[in-house]
């Protein structure tokens, strides 16, 4: 449930809890501060779909191996939440609130987030400070056309 949204965090310099007892449930970094305040920002867009709680964790491997990370624990309540919207808004908020510490993984012509999304649109939309709605409009027609095309193959 959490993986659908939190996997996009692997495109930035934050731990997604790999090497802990809760991968893709925890996320954070040693530079992450004000967990409660950041959780409040995320809750303002969550409805009753998910919530976040402050957490500390120490990954056994991966980014920030053996370092104490401050972060959040994500709990999904509504399985029909929009994971792309959450991922987009979460990364956008991290970039806005941690200007000095936030970094896209990779660089030059190869950013890992571009591989996760399939092209550079996700990253460039965040860098251009587009809202999720503005970003979604850039691919909504393609998404709609694909949904119509595959509908005949649905079993139920």
C-alpha positions, 0 to 999 in steps of 0.5 A: 500500500505504501510502496506505490507512493513512497517508492518515488522517494528513492529518487531523492536523498532520503531513506525509505526505511530499507534496512529497517523493520519497516521499509516503505513505511518509514522515510526520513534522513538525518537532516529531516527536522520538525517531523510533527510540523511536516506531518501536519503539512501532509495531513492538510492534503490527506483527507482520511486516506492516510496519516503520518507519525513522527519516528526515528530509525537507523537503517542497517543498509542503504542511504544513511546506513547506521545513521539515526534518521528522523522521519515519518511513518506512513499509514494508509487507511483508504486503499483507493488513495492516489499514490502519485498525488501523494508522492508528488506533493510529498517530494514537492514539500520536501524540496520547499521545506528543506531547500539546503538539504534536498537533492535529486539522486543522480545528476547531469542527464541521469536522474533516478526519479526520471527512471521511476516516472519514465521520463523527466516530467515529474522532476521538471514539474516539481522544479517548476513549482507546478501544483499536482493538478497542473502536473496531472493535466500534462498526462491526463489525456494520455492516461484517459486514452490508455484506460479506454484502450485496455477496458476491453481486456478487463475480466471484472 
